[in-house]
Amino acid sequence: MVFGVVSHFIHPGLFMAFYLFYFVWSFCLLSESTIFLILGRKRIREWAQVDWERKCNEASGDTAEVLRNLVHLIVLPNYKEPVSVLSDTMEFLASHTYAKEKYIICLAMEQAESDSLSKANQLTARFSQSFKRILVTTHPVGLPGESRGKAPNVSWAVESSLKLLSEYRMEDILVTVCDADTHFLNDYFLCLSYTFASGVDRQNMMFAAPISFYSNALEVPSLVRVADMIWSITVTQQMSTGRRVRFPCSAYSIAMKLAHRVGFWDTGPEAIGEDVHMFLKCLFKTRGEARIETIYIPVGCFNICGDSWLKSVRARYDQMVRHLWGTFDLVYVIQQSILVKDMSYSLKLWAFYEMIKVRLVPATLTYSVMILPTVLRLVFPVYSTEPYISIFGALMFIQVIFLFPGIGTSVAYELMHKDIVTQAVAKGAAQPSQRRQWKHIIIDWILFPLVSVGFFFVCSIHVHIRQFFTDNINYQVAQKPTTPKHLQEVLVNSS
């Protein structure tokens, strides 16, 4: 943004060059997003047709040996989450094929919550026969250098769990981190197990999946639903690129040996976006040996909801502030690129470029392509002369082509969402009533530009200004629904 303003005062021609570059680049990004979203939807459909349980059962050789010894440590970090939310999540996990044989649930509680152990005891008593084992860890308050958030809780939980699981080899433990309200299909862990067991250099692997907000999407305000719709599109398209640098979101899995190798999760203010930051930490601490694989089995998430329409929208905006606070990861990439000498420069550049895309583009795209050129044309007469006026006129006309990747994205998303809900219904994790209707589709895509500006552009500027003054954020737990009616039906049918 600053360069755009400064370039004008150096020479109007330099600003025009900047404007043209950003214009072309933004169109390429939109087109890339559409292409990889379509590819992601295609792979989700293909992977849904695979019988992952059969593939696991028919595995042979080294793959079969790894599968035989493999256990899943599933970490449920939580703070002031209702028992019903955690119970629903564990109910879904308990319905999985190998829950009793392979799943070790870690209830990652916080000492700062007065009744955390009481909640853990309730859940342990209810589900003690549903899983191989249930662990309870309690993250202490006020450890030196820590900031409030998910990362310190997860790091404490995983490190503590490793000590409690001394009967297992570290190489046989696969850690899955998620939010307290995350719902996994049975196929996720079957596919994850097979992909890990059959992978090369599996001890340096992380895994991530597309996320989909279908659980209560029709019960929240359109503004909230569209904000999460954009988030789902962004995660799916960037997880489908196949590039060395891809960022997990919300729910992901990692080899325990890799987590131990890099010293577990960072716990300071720089790690507020613990999912992205952990991948970057693994990438740099292993000198580029760590890699991430996509599991094309979508993970179900809940939309935030408050006690009223306004509180729901406000809560979603506050959550977006936390998400975008991860801008510090861009500084982390620059810092580590300088400190880590024996790592390929191309990989460092890819990490930097991808961080620019996910952290700075939302804050600068609308400003650089629309707002800044309009302001300069109104204030400085030079842009009403040739050749500038002709260039502006041509670009305004050409902006019509931006509609094409937008239309492609909307069609791909609606088809993908339909596929995901259909898959969830078939697996007993959703109800047909959770499918989007035409009224939702029309309203949501009309609101799409407004939400993009309000929840991404404005929120990004808000975050960047705040980060000039502090590196800490007041972390608050987002309110989620407590067993909505449709979820009660799903759990009853699943049982």
Protein Blocks (a to p, Z undefined) as FASTA:
>chain_A
ZZmmmmmmmomklmmmmmmmmmmmmmmmmmmmmmmmmmmmmmmmmmmmpcfklmmmmpgh
jllmmmmmpccddddddehiafklmmmmmmmmmmpmklmmmmccdddddfklmklmmmmm
mmmmmmmmmpmbdcdddddehiehiacdjklmmmmmmmmmmmmmmmbcfklpccddddfk
bccdfklmmmmmmmmmmpghkllcccddddddfklmmmccfklmmmmmmmmmmmmmmmmn
opabdcdehiacddfklmmmnopaafbfklmmmmlmmmmmmmmmnnomaccdddfbdcdd
dddddfbfklmmmmmmmmmmmmmmmmmmmmmmmmmmmmmmbbcfklmmmmmmmmmmmmmm
mmmmmmmmmmmmmmmmmmmmklmpcfklmmmmmmmmmmmmmmmmmmmmmmmmmmmmmmmm
mmmmmnopacfklpccfklmmmmmmmmmmmmmmmmmmmmmmmmmmmmmoccdcddddddd
ehifklmmmmmmmZZ
